Amino acid sequence: MKVLSALALGLVLAGCTVFPVPESPRLMELAPASDLPAFDQALPASLRVDTPLASDPLDSARILIKPSAYEYRALAGARWRESIPVVVRDHLLETLRASGAFANVMTDTSPATSQLTLVSELTGFHAENDETGTRVVIRQHQQLMDNRTRRSLCVRSYEARANAQSTALGELMEAFSNASAHSSVTTVTWAHQCMAQEPPAN
């Protein structure tokens, strides 16, 4: 008995464990949007992109699949590199800057002031899987706000979808990237058209 106790103590002191060490999950990212809209010149306005509001389970880093209308499941072995709202914000920010639609685009973490703020609520960022196949769904409600007057200049709700070949990780990432590209590109065009019609107050 004393021999077994000493052996157990030695294993603890040596930092050994009889339990398998779980592998770290793969960290996933969205591919940058391509086919960006072309603008003759940037609008002379600064735009702040707020991190979208979201509730659980969307306010997490889990890659979500809905096998039914009543259930969310998390994909095993992988997760987003950040929470879903931050991933969505950063993808949109990158698309806005690459498009040249506005003179300056910043995140809500920047201490600088801006003339405009893009506020959004995220109600869907998941894959759906049923007898008809697999698709990625993104749903958002957006408001472009004048920071001086606090007035909403333009408001919209939209849904972006992209089909996936299967629920395999690579196929899902391609579908998530395609849906996000459509979402970000249409947001850039919508925001630019809004401000071209109604510039912010001076």
C-alpha positions in Angstrom: 0.0 0.0 0.0 2.8 2.3 0.9 4.4 1.6 -2.5 1.3 2.5 -4.4 0.8 5.7 -2.4 4.4 6.7 -3.1 4.0 6.0 -6.8 0.8 8.0 -7.0 2.5 11.0 -5.2 5.4 10.7 -7.6 3.1 11.0 -10.6 1.4 14.1 -9.2 4.7 15.8 -8.4 6.0 15.0 -11.9 3.0 16.7 -13.4 1.7 13.5 -15.1 -1.9 12.6 -15.6 -3.8 9.5 -16.5 -6.4 11.6 -18.4 -5.9 12.4 -22.1 -5.1 16.0 -22.9 -7.8 17.4 -25.2 -6.5 18.9 -28.5 -6.9 22.6 -28.9 -9.8 23.6 -31.2 -9.0 24.9 -34.7 -9.4 28.7 -34.9 -11.4 29.7 -38.0 -11.6 33.0 -39.9 -13.7 34.4 -42.7 -12.1 34.8 -46.1 -12.0 38.5 -47.3 -14.7 39.7 -49.6 -14.0 40.0 -53.3 -15.8 41.8 -56.1 -16.0 45.0 -54.1 -18.2 47.8 -55.3 -16.3 50.6 -57.1 -16.8 54.2 -56.1 -15.5 57.3 -57.9 -14.4 58.9 -54.7 -14.7 58.4 -51.0 -17.5 60.2 -49.1 -15.9 62.9 -46.9 -17.2 61.4 -43.7 -15.8 59.2 -40.9 -17.7 56.1 -40.0 -17.6 54.1 -36.8 -18.6 50.4 -37.0 -20.1 49.2 -33.7 -19.8 45.6 -32.7 -23.2 44.0 -33.5 -25.5 43.3 -30.5 -26.2 39.6 -30.1 -27.6 37.2 -27.5 -26.4 33.7 -26.6 -25.5 31.5 -28.4 -24.6 34.0 -31.1 -22.6 36.0 -28.6 -19.9 33.3 -28.5 -17.1 31.8 -30.6 -18.9 28.6 -31.3 -19.6 27.5 -34.9 -23.3 26.9 -34.8 -25.5 24.5 -36.7 -29.3 24.3 -36.5 -30.6 20.8 -37.3 -34.1 22.0 -36.5 -36.0 25.2 -35.9 -35.7 24.6 -32.1 -32.1 23.6 -31.5 -28.6 24.9 -31.8 -25.5 22.7 -31.9 -21.9 23.6 -31.8 -19.4 22.1 -34.2 -16.9 20.0 -32.4 -13.1 20.6 -32.7 -13.3 24.2 -34.1 -14.4 27.7 -33.2 -14.2 31.2 -34.5 -11.0 33.1 -33.7 -13.2 35.6 -31.7 -16.8 36.0 -30.7 -19.2 35.9 -33.6 -20.1 39.7 -33.3 -16.4 40.6 -33.4 -15.8 38.4 -36.4 -18.8 40.0 -38.3 -17.6 43.5 -37.3 -14.0 42.9 -38.4 -15.1 41.4 -41.8 -17.3 44.4 -42.5 -14.6 46.9 -41.4 -12.1 45.3 -43.7 -14.6 45.4 -46.6 -15.5 49.0 -46.0 -11.8 50.1 -45.9 -11.0 48.1 -49.0 -13.9 49.6 -50.9 -12.9 53.2 -50.4 -16.5 54.2 -49.8 -15.7 56.5 -46.8 -12.8 58.8 -46.0 -12.2 57.0 -42.7 -13.6 53.9 -41.1 -12.9 52.9 -37.5 -14.1 50.4 -34.9 -15.9 51.1 -31.7 -12.7 50.5 -29.8 -11.1 53.6 -31.3 -10.9 56.7 -29.1 -11.3 59.0 -32.2 -14.6 60.8 -32.9 -16.7 60.1 -36.0 -19.6 61.7 -37.9 -21.5 58.5 -38.4 -22.0 55.2 -36.6 -23.3 51.9 -38.0 -25.3 50.1 -35.3 -26.5 46.6 -35.9 -28.2 43.6 -34.2 -27.2 40.1 -35.2 -30.0 37.5 -35.0 -28.5 34.8 -37.3 -25.0 33.5 -38.0 -25.4 29.8 -38.3 -25.7 26.8 -40.7 -29.0 25.0 -41.2 -29.1 21.4 -42.1 -32.3 19.5 -43.2 -33.5 17.1 -45.9 -33.0 19.8 -48.6 -29.3 20.4 -47.8 -27.0 22.6 -45.8 -26.9 26.4 -46.0 -25.4 29.3 -44.0 -27.8 32.1 -42.8 -26.9 35.6 -41.7 -29.5 37.9 -40.4 -29.0 41.5 -39.3 -30.9 44.7 -38.5 -28.8 47.9 -39.2 -29.1 51.6 -38.6 -26.8 54.3 -39.9 -26.8 57.1 -37.4 -25.7 60.7 -37.4 -23.6 61.1 -34.3 -24.4 64.8 -33.8 -28.2 64.6 -34.0 -28.4 60.9 -32.9 -30.9 60.5 -35.7 -31.1 57.3 -37.8 -30.4 58.2 -41.4 -31.2 54.8 -42.9 -32.5 51.6 -41.5 -32.7 48.1 -43.0 -33.1 44.4 -42.1 -31.7 41.7 -44.4 -30.8 38.1 -44.7 -27.9 36.6 -46.6 -27.7 32.9 -47.5 -25.1 30.6 -49.1 -25.3 26.9 -49.8 -22.8 24.4 -48.4 -21.9 21.1 -49.9 -22.0 19.4 -46.5 -21.4 20.1 -42.8 -17.7 19.4 -43.1 -15.6 22.2 -41.7 -14.0 23.3 -45.0 -17.4 23.4 -46.8 -19.0 25.3 -44.0 -16.2 27.9 -43.9 -16.6 28.5 -47.6 -20.3 29.0 -47.2 -19.9 31.3 -44.2 -17.4 33.3 -46.2 -19.7 33.6 -49.2 -22.6 34.7 -47.1 -20.5 37.2 -45.1 -19.1 38.6 -48.3 -22.6 39.2 -49.7 -23.6 40.7 -46.4 -20.6 43.1 -46.1 -20.7 44.2 -49.8 -24.4 45.0 -49.7 -23.9 46.9 -46.4 -21.1 49.0 -48.0 -23.3 49.8 -51.0 -26.4 50.6 -48.8 -24.4 52.9 -46.4 -22.8 54.7 -49.3 -26.1 55.3 -51.1 -27.7 56.5 -47.9 -25.0 59.1 -47.3 -24.9 60.2 -50.9 -28.6 61.1 -50.5 -28.4 62.6 -47.0 -25.0 63.8 -45.7 -24.6 64.2 -41.9 -25.4 67.5 -40.2 -22.6 70.0 -39.7 
